[in-house]
Amino acid sequence: MFWLSFLLTSPVVLVLGWWCVRADAPLGRLLRRLKRLLWLSIASKAGIGVAAYTMGKVVPSLLGATALIAGAALVFGEFRVIFGWAYPVEKAQRSFPASRGDYLRMRLRLVWESLAPFWVVGLGALAFGDLQRGAYHTGGLLATGAIALGVGLIRRPLPLPVRSVPVEAHLLAEAQRMGRELGVTVREILVLDGTRLRTANAFALSGGRIAITDYLLASLTELETLAVLAHEVAHLAQRRRLIGVWARLLSVGLGTAIVYALLWERLPLWGVLVWVSALAAGMTQTILRHRQRHEHEADAFAVSQFGVEPLESALRKIATIHQRSPHTQSSAVHPALATRLQRLRHHARN
Ligand SMILES: [Zn+2]
C-alpha cells in the first residue's frame, strides 16, 4: 500500500507537468509553475513517508533509506521527462544553443538542490531513531551520510562548468580591494560557461571564490560588472556569519534532541515528527530571514561603492535576459525587481 501510493504520485505529477508545458504560458510563468510542481512532488512523497512512519509501517531504517532513494529517483525521473518536454519550448523562447543533455543537466541540478535538504532531514531522522534504539552501526552510517550531504550543500558545488579563460586582472584587483574593506579574502574569480544556456548570473562560492558567467560578463559594461562583483564580495563576507548561524541552529537542534531522548519513552510515535517538522520549519525560517537581509546588505554595499546606476542597469539586464517580470518574486531570497530597485534608491539617498 505504501509503495503503491508512493508510485502513484508520479503519473499525477507527469500529467500536471504535461499540462504546464502545453499551456503555452510565457516562460517565466511556466518555470514558476514547474517549481511549484516540484515542491508538490516532493511534498506528496514526504507526506506519504511520514504517514507510513506514524502508522508504524516503515520502521526499519534501511527500509526508510530505501524509501528516500526511491522517492528521489521518482522525482528525478518525473522531472527528467517534464524538462525533456520543456526543452524545445525554452530553447525557442530564449534561443540558446545548448543541447538537450546540457539543458537537462542544468535543470536536474536545480532539482537536486531542492531535494537535498529533505534528504538531510530524512537521513538525520532515521539516524536519530536508530541511535535511540541502540542500533549504532546503521545509525552512525546514516548520520555520516546526513552530515556529508549537509557539508556538500554548504560548500556549494559549481552551478555550471568552468571556462579556462581568466577574468581581467583589474577586476580581480578591484574585488580584492573591496574584500579587504569587508575583511574577507577574495582568492579567485571563476568564469563559468553561461553562453550555451544563456545564463547571466554570479555566485559567491566557498574558499573566497566568486563565479560569474561569461554571458553576464559579455552583457554588462565594466562599471556594471564591478557593481555585481561588489554584491558578491559582500556575500563572501556574509558566508562566515551564515555558517555561524547554521552552527548555532544545529546546537539548538542537538539540545532539543537530547531533551527529547530523555522523554522518549513517554512520548507517542508521532511526537518525533512534530519535533522534526517544528525544528526544520524554525531552521528554514531563520536561514531564509538571514539570507533576505544579506541580499539587502549586499545591494547596499554595491551602492556604497559605485552608486545606484550601475547595479540598477545590471539588474535590469539580468531580468530581461531571464525574461523575468519586474513585479514577480524570482526566488524566496530575492524580492521582485521593482521592490529591489526601490530599495536601492533608498540606500542611495541615505
Ligand atoms: Zn545576492
Residues whose N, C-alpha, C, O or C-beta is under 5 A from the ligand:
A	BS01	ZN	E295
